[in-house]
Amino acid sequence: MTINCNGNLINLSTPKVMGILNLTPDSFYDGGSYKNETDIVTKVEKMLVDGATFIDVGAYSSRPNAINISVNEEINRIVPVVQLLVKKFPGILLSIDTFRSAVAKVCLENGAALINDISAGSLDDKMMNVIAEYKVPYIMMHMRGTPETMQQLTEYTNVTLDVKQYFAKKLAQARALGIVDLVIDPGFGFAKTTEQNFNVLQNLDLFKTMNVPILAGISRKSMIYKTLDTTASNALNGTTALNTIALTKGANILRVHDVKEALECITLFTALKLNEEL
């Protein structure tokens, strides 16, 4: 199971880590942490040294009730950082966390390698056309509504099966445009209650029948810290526990704030799998 990122064939048969770089002042966990080029470079260098295959850069907070910003503001936040990182770390595989085709396009023109879209094209009908034009991998997440409205849209017949049906349609739409490298993300925390998040995690292996890589983005989310009656800052241990479960259920990419700990999960999980095959 591979994806082609800027000519690099990334084998996802062994799970990979995607490190998160939030450029937003209001992200739920690390908003406003990186205020200058030195902070950004230091953070990204640490994630790469710790074993991140991808760095996911986002300039628009998608947390519930996040403040909406204009396309131009998002571009002004993210493009200089893309340019900085591509220059500082040649060959870096930058994922751009955006649902706006104009942002995706300009970032791809500046060296980004893949697009991570929380709406799978639902919030911008030009997004898939841009992906098809640039022939880059496309991460499609499940969400209903917008970040402002999603928490009111949690009624499902069966949350896991409904999400699978959503992806069946989105995958068909993407493939009809000639998009080859596709990844699905069930969208933990997006238009789902805590109970529904755990239901999707419990049944994550059902998504393997779709024959595309699966990304799990659980890191420090409310399904962890609310269940443990703690905070996002104290949710690393819970994140590690659920990342391990996600791996056993078939996750191919772990999108995380804490790269070293996620890679340790993968290393131990891989060792366990190898032992099972002996």
C-alpha positions as CSV (number, residue, x, y, z in Angstrom):
1,M,0.0,0.0,0.0
2,T,1.8,3.1,-1.3
3,I,1.3,6.8,-2.1
4,N,3.4,8.9,-4.4
5,C,4.6,12.2,-2.7
6,N,6.7,14.4,-5.0
7,G,8.1,11.4,-6.7
8,N,8.8,9.5,-3.4
9,L,6.9,6.3,-3.2
10,I,5.9,6.0,0.5
11,N,5.1,2.5,1.6
12,L,2.3,2.5,4.2
13,S,2.3,-1.2,4.9
14,T,4.4,-0.1,7.9
15,P,2.5,2.7,9.5
16,K,3.9,6.2,9.4
17,V,3.7,9.3,11.6
18,M,2.3,12.7,10.5
19,G,3.5,15.5,12.8
20,I,1.1,18.4,13.4
21,L,2.2,22.0,12.9
22,N,-0.6,24.4,13.8
23,L,-0.1,28.0,12.7
24,T,-3.4,29.1,14.2
25,P,-3.7,31.3,17.4
26,D,-6.7,29.4,18.5
27,S,-6.0,25.6,18.0
28,F,-7.4,23.5,20.9
29,Y,-4.0,22.3,22.0
30,D,-1.0,24.2,20.7
31,G,-2.6,27.4,19.3
32,G,-0.2,30.3,19.1
33,S,2.9,28.3,20.1
34,Y,5.0,29.1,17.0
35,K,5.3,32.8,16.7
36,N,8.5,33.2,14.6
37,E,10.7,31.3,12.0
38,T,13.0,30.0,14.7
39,D,10.2,28.4,16.7
40,I,8.7,26.8,13.6
41,V,12.0,25.4,12.3
42,T,13.0,24.1,15.7
43,K,9.6,22.3,16.1
44,V,9.7,20.8,12.6
45,E,13.3,19.7,13.0
46,K,12.4,17.9,16.2
47,M,9.5,16.1,14.6
48,L,11.6,15.0,11.7
49,V,14.4,13.8,14.0
50,D,11.8,12.0,16.1
51,G,10.7,10.1,13.0
52,A,7.8,12.0,11.3
53,T,7.4,11.0,7.6
54,F,4.9,13.9,7.0
55,I,4.5,17.3,8.5
56,D,0.9,18.5,8.4
57,V,0.7,22.3,8.3
58,G,-2.6,24.1,9.1
59,A,-3.4,27.8,9.3
60,Y,-7.2,27.5,9.8
61,S,-8.4,26.1,13.1
62,S,-11.1,23.4,12.6
63,R,-11.9,23.0,16.3
64,P,-15.6,23.4,17.3
65,N,-16.7,27.1,17.1
66,A,-13.3,28.2,15.7
67,I,-13.1,31.7,14.3
68,N,-13.6,31.9,10.5
69,I,-10.8,33.6,8.6
70,S,-10.6,34.7,5.0
71,V,-8.9,32.8,2.2
72,N,-6.3,35.5,1.9
73,E,-5.5,35.4,5.6
74,E,-5.0,31.7,5.5
75,I,-2.7,32.0,2.5
76,N,-0.7,34.8,4.2
77,R,-0.3,32.6,7.2
78,I,0.7,29.4,5.5
79,V,2.6,30.1,2.3
80,P,5.7,31.8,4.0
81,V,5.9,28.8,6.3
82,V,5.7,26.3,3.4
83,Q,8.5,28.3,1.6
84,L,10.6,28.3,4.7
85,L,10.3,24.6,5.4
86,V,10.9,23.5,1.8
87,K,14.0,25.6,1.7
88,K,15.2,24.6,5.2
89,F,14.4,20.8,4.8
90,P,14.9,19.8,1.2
91,G,12.7,16.8,0.4
92,I,10.3,17.4,3.3
93,L,6.9,15.9,2.7
94,L,4.5,18.7,3.6
95,S,0.8,18.0,4.0
96,I,-1.4,21.0,3.8
97,D,-4.4,21.0,6.2
98,T,-7.0,23.0,4.3
99,F,-10.5,22.7,2.8
100,R,-9.9,25.6,0.4
101,S,-8.8,24.9,-3.2
102,A,-7.0,28.3,-3.5
103,V,-4.9,27.6,-0.5
104,A,-4.1,24.0,-1.7
105,K,-3.1,25.3,-5.1
106,V,-0.7,27.9,-4.0
107,C,0.9,25.6,-1.4
108,L,1.4,22.9,-4.0
109,E,3.0,25.4,-6.3
110,N,5.4,26.2,-3.5
111,G,6.5,22.6,-2.9
112,A,3.8,20.9,-0.7
113,A,3.4,17.2,-1.3
114,L,-0.2,16.3,-0.3
115,I,-3.5,17.8,0.8
116,N,-5.4,17.0,4.0
117,D,-9.0,18.2,3.6
118,I,-11.3,18.0,6.6
119,S,-14.4,18.2,4.3
120,A,-13.3,15.8,1.5
121,G,-14.3,18.5,-1.1
122,S,-17.7,19.3,0.5
123,L,-16.8,22.8,1.4
124,D,-15.1,23.7,-1.9
125,D,-16.2,22.0,-5.0
126,K,-13.0,23.0,-6.8
127,M,-10.8,21.1,-4.4
128,M,-10.8,17.7,-6.1
129,N,-10.1,19.4,-9.5
130,V,-6.9,20.9,-8.0
131,I,-5.9,17.5,-6.6
132,A,-6.4,15.9,-10.0
133,E,-4.5,18.7,-11.7
134,Y,-1.4,18.4,-9.5
135,K,-1.6,14.6,-9.1
136,V,-0.9,14.6,-5.4
137,P,-2.2,12.4,-2.6
138,Y,-5.5,13.5,-1.1
139,I,-6.5,12.8,2.5
140,M,-10.3,12.9,2.7
141,M,-11.8,13.3,6.2
142,H,-15.4,12.7,7.3
143,M,-17.2,15.7,8.6
144,R,-20.7,17.1,8.5
145,G,-21.4,20.8,8.2
146,T,-18.6,23.2,9.1
147,P,-16.4,23.6,12.2
148,E,-19.0,26.1,13.4
149,T,-22.0,23.8,13.0
150,M,-20.6,20.2,13.1
151,Q,-21.3,19.6,16.8
152,Q,-25.1,19.9,16.1
153,L,-24.9,17.3,13.4
154,T,-24.4,14.1,15.3
155,E,-27.5,12.1,14.3
156,Y,-26.6,8.8,12.6
157,T,-28.4,5.6,11.8
158,N,-25.2,3.7,12.4
159,V,-22.2,6.0,12.7
160,T,-19.5,3.6,11.3
161,L,-21.7,2.4,8.4
162,D,-22.8,6.0,7.6
163,V,-19.2,7.1,7.5
164,K,-18.3,4.2,5.2
165,Q,-21.1,5.1,2.9
166,Y,-19.8,8.7,2.8
167,F,-16.4,7.5,1.8
168,A,-17.8,5.2,-0.9
169,K,-19.3,8.2,-2.6
170,K,-16.2,10.4,-2.1
171,L,-13.8,7.8,-3.3
172,A,-15.9,7.3,-6.4
173,Q,-16.0,11.0,-7.0
174,A,-12.2,11.4,-6.7
175,R,-11.4,8.4,-8.9
176,A,-13.7,9.7,-11.6
177,L,-11.4,12.7,-11.8
178,G,-8.4,10.5,-12.1
179,I,-7.1,10.9,-8.5
180,V,-5.1,7.8,-7.6
181,D,-3.5,8.3,-4.2
182,L,-6.3,8.5,-1.7
183,V,-6.3,8.3,2.1
184,I,-9.4,8.3,4.3
185,D,-9.7,9.8,7.8
186,P,-12.9,8.9,9.8
187,G,-12.8,12.3,11.5
188,F,-12.5,11.7,15.2
189,G,-14.1,14.6,17.0
190,F,-15.8,16.0,13.9
191,A,-19.7,15.8,14.0
192,K,-19.4,12.9,16.4
193,T,-20.1,12.5,20.1
194,T,-17.6,10.9,22.4
195,E,-19.5,7.7,22.3
196,Q,-19.6,7.8,18.5
197,N,-15.9,8.4,18.3
198,F,-15.2,5.3,20.3
199,N,-17.7,3.4,18.2
200,V,-15.7,4.4,15.0
201,L,-12.4,3.5,16.7
202,Q,-13.8,0.1,17.8
203,N,-14.8,-0.6,14.2
204,L,-11.9,1.1,12.4
205,D,-10.9,-2.3,10.8
206,L,-14.2,-2.2,8.8
207,F,-12.7,0.6,6.7
208,K,-9.9,-1.7,5.5
209,T,-12.4,-3.2,3.0
210,M,-12.2,0.2,1.1
211,N,-8.6,-0.7,0.1
212,V,-7.1,2.7,0.8
213,P,-4.8,3.8,3.6
214,I,-6.5,4.9,6.8
215,L,-5.4,8.0,8.8
216,A,-6.2,8.2,12.5
217,G,-6.2,11.7,14.0
218,I,-6.9,11.1,17.7
219,S,-4.1,13.1,19.3
220,R,-5.1,14.8,22.5
221,K,-8.7,15.1,21.4
222,S,-11.7,15.6,23.7
223,M,-12.7,11.9,23.4
224,I,-9.6,11.2,25.4
225,Y,-9.4,14.1,27.9
226,K,-13.1,14.2,28.6
227,T,-13.2,10.5,29.2
228,L,-10.2,10.8,31.6
229,D,-11.5,13.9,33.2
230,T,-8.4,15.8,32.4
231,T,-7.1,18.3,29.8
232,A,-5.6,18.2,26.3
233,S,-2.2,19.1,27.9
234,N,-2.4,16.0,30.1
235,A,-3.7,13.6,27.4
236,L,-0.5,12.2,26.0
237,N,-0.8,8.9,27.8
238,G,-4.4,8.5,26.6
239,T,-3.3,9.4,23.1
240,T,-0.7,6.7,23.1
241,A,-3.2,4.1,24.3
242,L,-5.7,4.9,21.6
243,N,-3.0,5.2,18.9
244,T,-2.0,1.7,19.7
245,I,-5.6,0.5,19.4
246,A,-5.9,2.3,16.1
247,L,-2.8,0.5,14.8
248,T,-4.3,-2.9,15.8
249,K,-7.4,-1.9,13.8
250,G,-5.5,-1.1,10.7
251,A,-4.4,2.6,10.8
252,N,-1.7,3.4,8.3
253,I,-0.9,6.9,9.4
254,L,-1.0,8.4,12.9
255,R,-1.5,12.2,12.8
256,V,-0.1,13.5,16.1
257,H,1.3,16.3,18.2
258,D,3.9,14.0,19.8
259,V,5.9,12.2,17.1
260,K,8.4,10.3,19.3
261,E,5.7,8.6,21.3
262,A,3.7,7.7,18.2
263,L,6.7,6.2,16.5
264,E,7.4,4.1,19.6
265,C,3.8,2.8,19.3
266,I,4.5,1.9,15.7
267,T,7.8,0.3,16.5
268,L,6.3,-1.9,19.2
269,F,3.3,-2.8,17.1
270,T,5.5,-3.8,14.2
271,A,7.6,-6.0,16.5
272,L,4.5,-7.6,17.7
273,K,3.3,-8.3,14.2
274,L,6.6,-9.8,13.2
275,N,6.5,-12.1,16.2
276,E,3.0,-13.2,15.2
277,E,4.3,-14.2,11.7
278,L,7.2,-16.3,13.0
